[in-house]
Amino acid sequence: MNLALRKLAMIEKDFIAREEAAKIDGYTSCPIDRDFKEKISRVLDQVRYI
């Protein structure tokens, strides 16, 4: 289970970096699926509270 959580954390970190790169490049919309990002964030938040 620990490996799966680390991979999810790496994906979340990658999403954040992509959003910042898109803002720097001047894009107004984000190329990342927001729904998928929110699901990953929600799962990681639930794990952090346990």
RAMOZI-V404600 format. One record per residue. RES is the residue in one small letter. SS is DSSP state (~ for helix, > for strand, _ for the rest). PSI is psi in radians with two decimals (NA if undefined). Layout:
res->RES ss->SS psi->PSI
res->RES ss->SS psi->PSI
This chain:
res->m ss->_ psi->-0.62
res->n ss->~ psi->-0.69
res->l ss->~ psi->-0.70
res->a ss->~ psi->-0.70
res->l ss->~ psi->-0.64
res->r ss->~ psi->-0.70
res->k ss->~ psi->-0.70
res->l ss->~ psi->-0.69
res->a ss->~ psi->-0.66
res->m ss->~ psi->-0.67
res->i ss->~ psi->-0.75
res->e ss->~ psi->-0.75
res->k ss->~ psi->-0.70
res->d ss->~ psi->-0.70
res->f ss->~ psi->-0.74
res->i ss->~ psi->-0.76
res->a ss->~ psi->-0.69
res->r ss->~ psi->-0.67
res->e ss->~ psi->-0.75
res->e ss->~ psi->-0.71
res->a ss->~ psi->-0.66
res->a ss->~ psi->-0.67
res->k ss->~ psi->-0.71
res->i ss->~ psi->-0.68
res->d ss->~ psi->-0.20
res->g ss->_ psi->0.23
res->y ss->_ psi->2.45
res->t ss->_ psi->-0.45
res->s ss->_ psi->2.65
res->c ss->_ psi->2.31
res->p ss->_ psi->0.00
res->i ss->_ psi->2.49
res->d ss->_ psi->1.92
res->r ss->~ psi->-0.67
res->d ss->~ psi->-0.77
res->f ss->~ psi->-0.71
res->k ss->~ psi->-0.72
res->e ss->~ psi->-0.65
res->k ss->~ psi->-0.75
res->i ss->~ psi->-0.77
res->s ss->~ psi->-0.70
res->r ss->~ psi->-0.74
res->v ss->~ psi->-0.79
res->l ss->~ psi->-0.64
res->d ss->~ psi->-0.71
res->q ss->~ psi->-0.68
res->v ss->~ psi->-0.66
res->r ss->~ psi->-0.55
res->y ss->~ psi->-0.40
res->i ss->_ psi->NA
